[in-house]
Amino acid sequence: MNAALGVFLHAIGGFAAGSFYMAFKKVKNWNWESYWLVNGLFTWIIMPWLIAVLTVPAIWKILGEMDMHSAGWMFLYGACWGIGNLTFGLSLRYLGMSLGMAMSLGLSAIFGTLAPPVFFGTFDVLTQTASGRAILLGIAVCLLGIMCCGWAGMSKEKELPEEKKQVYIKDFHFKKGIAASLFSGVMSACFAFGMQAGKPVADLSVQHGTQDLWKNSVGLIIIMGGGFLTNAGLCLFMNIRNSSFRNYFSSGDYSLSTNYLFCAIAGVVGFMEFMFYGMGATLMGRADFISFSIHLAFVIIFSSMWGLIAHEWTGCSSKTRRLIFTGILILMLSTVLMGWGNYLAS
């Protein structure tokens, strides 16, 4: 195992996850649910199948021989994660890149790190070893960073009038965004459960000649298929409620093909998160459950960078800007601590 390379791959995945939403800024005259669904078709269906077919030599044989019990749990966890992913998208819509990502993914990092070892009976790794204590310290620091980012969001809410909040974040709504972030933070952690449940499928892939680095490719098909089911269902419901089915055939005075192009770009870049997550987790050794928190901390760092570049904090006081910068630095520190814990474990 190579923990350093694993952390590097998580950083690449984090950059992809922190950047994909920027492509939506080029989508015009479409409702949110429409471009989210088109993006999801690429993220959760097209790209997982494409990568699996290219990297898994005996994919059809593996699908036929895999344990249906494991596959069922993977699909179920994927469906639950999909609900969290949908509300995650709403948190970005209402809070912007930096604050939305920090709140949603910081909470998801905590739940996603703690829940699997508790559920699978390996929590003693955290409480009885030096590596586990370093990881728990990293989680505590991550929570502090989330609180700091939330404080910055509340400060922004008080300082800016409504029209200024919506100059750079069109649908800014602090209360809706916080509610979406809280729900997303809990439900998105199900992705870590899905990866844990998929270990028998990953082992079967290796037995059939799949390189260890790509052993999670088949599992991603199943997990993300479950995610697509819930996202597609809810997006289509919103299409009906908002009478927005016409978006798929027209974008007014804006290019329809451009909308589809940038939704596809968002989807492909978004999938890179999960591909590099799977590769990074493979290299993390016996403490691979910490992959989720390391990965998400990188996502928060890069998305915060894009939020600052996109001027999401323009007009705020120096105090509020210091708070969000401090929150990002604390989250970076939490990544270092959790990475150190993984190093001790390996």
N, C-alpha and C positions, 0 to 999 in steps of 0.2 A: 504494500500500500504506500501511497505518496500523499501525505496530508497537505504538504505545501502546494502541490499541483491541484489537489482537490479544492483548496481555498481559492486558488487562481481561477479555476473553472467556475466556481460559484460567483466570483467577481464579474466574469464575462456574462454569466446569466443574469446577475443583478443589474448590469448595465443595460442589457436588452429589456428587462422588465421595467426598469426605470425610464426607458426611452420610448417604448412603443406608443404611449398615449399621445405623444407629440404629433404623430402622423394625423390624428383626428382634427388637428387645427386646420388642415387643408380640406376637410370635408365640409361642404356648404349645403344649406337648405334641406338637410335631413334631420329627422328626429333622432334622439340619442339611441332609442331601442333599435332603430334600423341599422345604423352604422356599427353598433355593438354586435348585432347578430351576424352581419357580413364579416366583420373582423373575426368573430368566433368560429365561423365556418372554416377559416384558414387555420386558426390557432388550435382548435380542438378536434378537427376531422382531417383536413387535407394534409397538413404538415406531419402530424404523428404517423399517419399511414405511409407517407412518402419516405420518411426517415427509417421507419421500421422495415419497409420493403428493401431499402438500400443497405441496411446494416445487419439484418437478421437472415442468415442463409436459409433456415428451415422454418420460416414464419408460419406457414400454413400447418405444418406438422405440429409445431408448438401450440398453436391455437386449438388443434384437435386433441392434444394430449394433456393440456393444462388442467389443474384441479379446478372444477367448477365452483367449489366452495370458496376458494381464494379469489377466483374471478368475480364471483357475486359480491363479495365484500369490497373488492376494489371498485366495482361499478357503483355500489351504494355510497362508498366514501367519496367517489368522484362526483356523484350527484349532489351530495351535501356540500362538497367543496364548490361545486358550480353555483349554488345559491350564494355562498360567500363571495365568489368571484363576481357575480352580478351586482351585489351590494357594494363590492369593492369599486366597481366601475362607477356606481352612483356616488360613492364618497369622493372620487376624483372629479366627478362632474360638479359637485356642490362645494368642495373645499380646495380644488386645484391640486397640482402635482405634488408639491412639497408637503403641505399639511395633510392632504388626503392619504398619501402613501405612508407618511410617518405614523399617523394614528392607526390606520388599518393594519399595516404590515408589522408595526411594532407589537401590537396586541397579538397578531397571528404568530409572531416569532415566539412569544412567551408561551401561548397555548400549544403551538406546534412542537416546541421543545419539551415541555413538561408532560403533555398528555400521553404520547406514545410510551415512554418508559413507565409511567404509572399504569397504563392500561395493560402493557405486556409484562409487567412484573420485574422490570429492570431498574427501578428507581434507586436501588441501592448503589448503582454505579455513580449516581450523582451525590449521594449523601455520605458515602463511606470511603471515597477516594479523593486524592488531591486534585485530579482532573475534574471530577464531578463538582467539587467545591469551587473551582475556578469557573466552571460553567454556570453554577448557580449565582456566583458573583456577577458574571456577565449578564445574566438575566435581570438581576436587580438593577444594574446600571442601565440596561435597555429600558426598563420600566421608568427610571428617572428621566431618560431622554424623551420618552413618550410624554411624560408629564410636562416637561419643558416645552415641547412642541405644542401641546395642547394649550398651555398657558399663552404661547405666542399667538395661537389662533383666537383665543378669547380676547386678547389685547387688540388684535386686528379688528375683530367684530365691533369693539367699542369705539375704536379710533376713526374708522372710515365711514362716511355716509354711504347709503345703499348704492347710489349710482357709481361711486368710485370703486366699490368692491367688485362690481360687475364689468369694469372696463377690461380687465385681463382674465377674469373668471366669469363667463357670461351668466351662469346659473348659480352664482355663489349663494349658499344658504347654510349658515353655520350649524343650526340645530339639526336640520335634515342630514347634513354631512356627518356630524358626530354620531347620530343614531345609526347611519349606514356603516360607519367605521367600526362601531362596537359590534354590530351583528356580523360584519365581514371578518373581523378579527377572530371571532370564535369559530365561525363556520369554515373559514379558509384553512384552518388548522387541520381539517379532515384530509387535506392533500398528503400530509405527513403520515396519517393512518393508512391511506391508500398505498403509499410506497412501502410501508412496513408489511401490509397484507400481501403485497405483490412479490415478496422475496422468493416464495416457491416457484413462481413463474419466471423470475430472473434466473434462478438456479437451473430450471429446465432449459432456458435459452442457452446457458453456458454448456450444458450437457450436449446440446445439439450443434455446438460449434460456433456460437456467437461469441465475439470477443468480449471480455469482461467489461470493457468500457461502455459497451452498447447493450448490456444485458437488461436494462430497464426499458428498452424501446417498446417491447410488446406490452408491458405493464402500462406505459403511458397511453397506448391506444385505448385500453379499457377504462382507465381512470378518467381520461379526458373525454371519452365517449359519454360517460355518466355526467360530466360537467356540461357537455353540449346539450344533453337532453333537458336539463333544468333551465339552462340559459335560453335555449330556443323556445321552450314552452312559455316562459315568462315574457320574452321579447315579443313573441307572436301575440300574446294576450294584450300587451301594451300597444302593439300595432292595431289591434281591433279597437281597443278603448280609445286610442288617440286618432283613429282613422288615418294611419300613416303608412298603409300598405303601398300607397302611390309612390313613396320614396324609392322603392326598388326599380321603378320604371321612369322616374322623372326627378330632376333636381332643379326645376325652374330655369332660371337664366344662367345656371352654372353647369359645367360639364359633368354629365352622368358618369362617363368613363373615368374621370379624375377622382370622383368619389369612390368608385369601386377600386381604383388603383391604390389609393391611400389607405382604404380599409384593408386591402390585401397586404400592403406593406406593414401596417400595424399588426396584422395577424401573424405574418411570418416572423417579424421581430419579437412579438410576444411569445411565440412558441420557442424561440431560442432560449428563453428563460428556463423552460422545463427540460429542454434537451441538455443544457449545460448543468442544470441541477442534478439530473439523473447521472451524468458523467462524473460530476464532482462528488456526489454521495458514494459512488462506487469506490472512490479512492480514499475515503475518510476512515476506513478501518472499523473497529468494533464500536466506536463512538459516532457512527454515522447518523444517529438520531439528532446530533447537534447541527447537521447540515442545514436543516430547515432554518434555524435562527441565524447562522452565519450568512446564508444566502439572502434572507430577507433584510438583514442589516445592510448588505451591499445595495439592495434595491432601494432602501430608504435613502442612502447616501446619494446615489446617482439621480434619483427622482427629485431630491431636494435641490441638487445642482441645476436640473432643468427648470425647476420652479423659480429659482433665482434668476436664471437666464431669461425666462419668460416674463420677468418683472411682476411676479405675483405678490411681492411685498412692497411694490412701489407706493409711496404715499404714507407708509406706516412710520411711526416714530423710531428713533434710533434704539430705544429700549426694546421695542417689539422685534426689530431686526436682530438685535443682540440675542434675544431669547431663541429665535429660530436657528441662528448660527450655533449657539451654545447647545441646543438640542441635537443638531446634526453632529457636532463634535462628540457629544456624550454617546450617541449611537455608534459612532466610529470606534470609540473606546470599548463599547460593549462587544463589538466584533473582534477586537484584539484579544479581549479577555476570553471569549468563547473559543477563539482559535487557539489560544494558549492552552486552554483546557483540553482541546482535542490533541494538541501536540503531546501533552503529558500522558494522555491515554494511549497514544500510539508508540 
